[in-house]
Amino acid sequence: MKYNRVLTIAGSDSGGGAGIQADIKTISACGCYAASAITAITVQNTLGVKAVHPVPVEIIEQQIEAVIEDIGVDAVKIGMLHSAEVVEGVAKTLTKFHVKNIVLDPVMVSTSGHRLIEESAVNTLVGKLVPLARVITPNIPEAEILLGGMKLEHQSELPEAAIELAQEAGTSVLLKAGHLTEDKLVDIFYDIENKCVCELPSVRVHTRNTHGTGCTMSSALASFLAKGLSLQEAAAEAKKFINNAIIAGANYEIGHGFGPVKHFFGYWND
């Protein structure tokens, strides 16, 4: 018997709602084996990020190598990479091992508004790492940055933006609509391999417990790709997973800020 193996490369969230912790919970809940390479240690809780302690680039590279050489990977999820040097190190190592099924969540700003990536790292991310990804999963502020400052204020603008971003990046794009104000949210998935736009609708859940939603959705997408689903199937299942996790965790009280989603909604309930 063999596990479907997913490696997450991301920062640690001491509060447990996002980052490596959310990734491992998600990958496990989706029925895959989770391995990790930690890029930074954040001092973080539901109220925000208080400090970031970077892990040396060579240690990040060695974590990735140790996992791939022994355990192997069926998919990789990439989250917070805070500097250009880290981006280059991750890109170099993944290229060395010819890794496929890379899902890149271009984490730039936390839910509470804290900048999580250096300005110089954005260009390196676009030039070195985005071309390796099979899918990128930006939210609207991140897509605006990647599109050179384009403003996205309406649902109707998202399909064209996803296509433009995909064509510029050369990869499929899952553009998340959560930053819009409508009660009906429609994430847009552009499958560049099949030249197809897919709408992934949901109804907004009014809750403060939305910390780590981006980490969770990208990890779910990587997990379903690791299990052999097509791009469109994996995107649809990832959307279903995060929506159910938000709904299941909506009424919990944890911390004094943005609480987490409930990753294990399929396994236990109060």
N, C-alpha and C positions, 0 to 999 in steps of 0.2 A: 504494500500500500504506500502511496505517496501523497504528501501534502501539496496543495497549491501554495506556492511560496511568494510572499510579497515583502520587499524590503522598503522601509520608509526611511528617507533621509530628511531630517527636519530638526527643529529645536525642541527642547524639553520645556513643558509648561508645568511649573510646580503646583498649580491649581488643579491640574488634571483634566481640564475641559477642552484643551486644544493641543496642537503640536504632536509630539511623539506619543503622548499618552492617549489622545483621542484617536490617533492613527492605529495604535495597537489594539485598542478596544474595537474599533470599526472592522479592521481586518479579521480579528477573531470572530466577531459577531457575524461576519459575512462568510465564515467557514473556511478561512485560509490561515496559513502559518505566518506569523508576523516576526520579522527580524528588523533591526534598526541600526542606523548610523546617526549619532547625535551631533548636530552642527553647532549648537549653542545651548547654554543653560540660562533660561530666563527666570527672573524673580517676578512671579506673576500670580495673580488671583483673579477673582471675578471683577475686581475694580479696575484692573489694568496691569500694564507691564512696568515694573519699578526699576529693573536693571537687566542688562544682557551681558553674559560672560561668554565670549566666543571660545570654541574648541579649536586648537591649532589645526591648520589645514592638513598637515601630514597625518594627524590622528584620525581625522574624518576620512581621508583616503584609505587608511589602513583598516578602518571599520568596514568600509564598503568591500574592500578586497577580501577581508577575512570571511565575510558572509558569502560572497559570490564563489570564492575558491572552494569552500567546503559545502555549504548548504545549497547554493545555487538560487536563482530567482526566476519566477515566471512573470513578474511585473515589479515595477519600481514606482513608488510615489515620492515626489520631491516637494518639500515644503520650504520652510524659512532658510534662506541662504543669505547671510547678512552683508557679505563683502564680495568684491570682485575676485579676490584671491580664492575664496571658498567656491564660488561659482566655477572658476577655471579648474580647480582641483577635482570637483565632482564630475565636471564634463570630461576631463582627461581620463579619469578612472572608469567611468561608464563606457567611454569610447574604447578603451583598452580591452574590455570584456564583451564588446559588441552587444550590449544589453538592449532588448526590445521591450515593448509595452511600457514605455515610460510615461507616467502621468505627472505633469508639472503644474503645481498650484503656485502661481507667481505671487507669493505672499509679500506684500509691500507695506500694508497698514493694518494694524490690529482693529478689532471691533470698537475698541475704546479710542481709536484715533492715533495710537502710538506708531511712529514710523519704525519699521522693522528691517529696512534694507538701506544701505548707503546709496547715495545718488549715483556714484561711480559704478555700482554693481548692476544697475538696470541695463546699461548698454552691453555689458558683458553677458548678462542673462540672455538678452535678445540675440547676441551674436554667437555665443558658444553653447548654450544649453537648450534654448527653444528649438533649434534645428534637430536635436536628438529626441525630442518628445514626440510621442504618438498623439497625445492630447494635452492641451493646456486648459486650465479651468479658472480664468480670471473672474472676479466680480466686477461690477461696473467701474469703481474708481481705478482698479488695476487695468482694466481694458482701456480706459481713457488715457492712462499713462502710456500704455503700449502703443496706442494709436496716435501718439504725439500731441496729446492735449485735447483731442476731440471730446465734446460734451455729449453725454447720453442721458437724456432726461425723460424719454418716453418709450413705452413698450414697443411701439412700432418701429423704433430706430434699431432695435437689437439684431434682427436678422441680417440686415445689411452690414452692421458693425462686425458681427461674428464672421461673415464671409470675408470682409476686407481684412480682418485680423488673421484669419486662417490663410488667406492668399499671401499676405506679407510674411507670415511666420513659416508657411509650408507645413502646417500641422493642423489637425482637427481642433476645434474650439468648443468648449462648453462655457457659454457666457451666462453667468448667474444674475437673475433679475432682482435679488433681494433688497437692493438699495433703492429701488423705485418705491413709489408710495401707494400704488394700486393694491386693492385687496386680492385681486387675481394676479398671481405671479406666473410668468411663462419664461422659464429658462430656455435658451436657444442652443441647440447642439448642431454644429455644422460638421458633417462627416466629409472631410476633404478627400478621403479615399474613394467615396462613392458619389461625391458632389451632391450631397443631400442635406437639406435643412430639416431638422426635427424640432417640434415644439414639445416642451416638457412642462405642462401646466400644473399648478397647485393653487390652493387658497391660502392666503396669508394667515398664519397663526399668531394671534396677538399675545406675545409672551416676551419676558426679558431673557429667557433661557435660549440664547442663540450663539453663545460663545463656542467657537470651534466648528461651526457649520461648514466652513470651507474646507478645513482639514478633513472633516468626516466625509464629505461628499467625494473629494478627490481620492481618499483612501478606499471608499466603497467602489469607485470606478476602477481603480487599479485591481482590486480584489476580483471583480467580475471579469475583467480582462484576463487575469491569471487563471480563472476557471474556464476560459475558452470561449466566452461569449463574444459576439461581434461588437463592433464599436457602438452601434445604435442600441443593441440590447443592453450592453453594459451601462451606457448613459441613462437609459430608461430605468434600469434596476437601481442605479446609484441615486437617481432622483427619488424613487420610491422609498429607498432606505432612509435618506435624510429627512424626507417629509414625515415618515412614521416616527423617526427618532425625535423630531421637534414636537410632534403632537403628543407623544408619550411622556415627554419631559416638561411639557408646558406649565404644569401646575405645581411643580416641586419648588421648594424654597431652599436655596443653597447659596451662601455668600450674600453680599450686599450689592452686587452689580449684575453683570451679565452672566447668568448661570449656564451650565452645559446642557446639551441635548442628552437624551437617554439612549445610549448606544445598544444596550442589551434589552430593548423593548420586547424582543421575540423570545426571551428566556426567563424573565421574572417581572412580576408586577406587584405593586403594593395594594 
